[in-house]
Amino acid sequence: MSTARCRSTPTLSWDFSKTMTKMTFIQPDGAAQTVDAENGLTVMEAAKLNDIAGIEAECGGACACATCHVYVDEAFRAATGKPAAMEEDMLDFAFDVREGSRLCCQIKITSAIDGLVVRVPAKQF
C-alpha cells in the first residue's frame, strides 16, 4: 500500500477589480442600470453585452452612425476625453446633442473611468 501524500491544490485568485470597471446607464425615465464591464472594451460593447435599452449601435462600433449616442456625466468628461474629429462629424447626426455628448463606441473602458455615469437620450438616429 502506497503512503504517498496528497498535495493540496493551490488556491488561484484573480483580482477582477483590476480588469473590470463599473458603469451606470441612466434611461430618459430615470431608470438606472449598473454593470461591470471588462477593461479594454468600449462603453458601447458593454452596453450591448448587458442589453442596455436605447443603445442601438447599428454600425457595430465603426463610428459610422450615431446610434450609440450618450451624455457623459460632467464628473467623467475629463477622463473620457473629447470627441475626435470623426466622432464630432457623426454627432451631427445625433438627436439632441449637448455638452457631454459622445458616441459610446469611442469611449474605451479603463479603470480611470470606474464609476462612469452616462445618460441615454430619448431616441437615437
CORBEL-V580598 format. One record per helix or strand of 2 or more residues. SS is the DSSP state (a for helix, b for strand). FROM is the first residue (numbers start at 1). TO is the last residue. If there is no record, write none. Layout:
BEGIN
ss = {SS/SS}
from = {FROM/FROM}
to = {TO/TO}
END
This chain:
BEGIN
ss = {a/b/b/a/b/a/a/b/a/a/b}
from = {16/20/32/43/69/74/85/101/104/111/116}
to = {18/26/38/49/72/80/91/103/106/113/120}
END
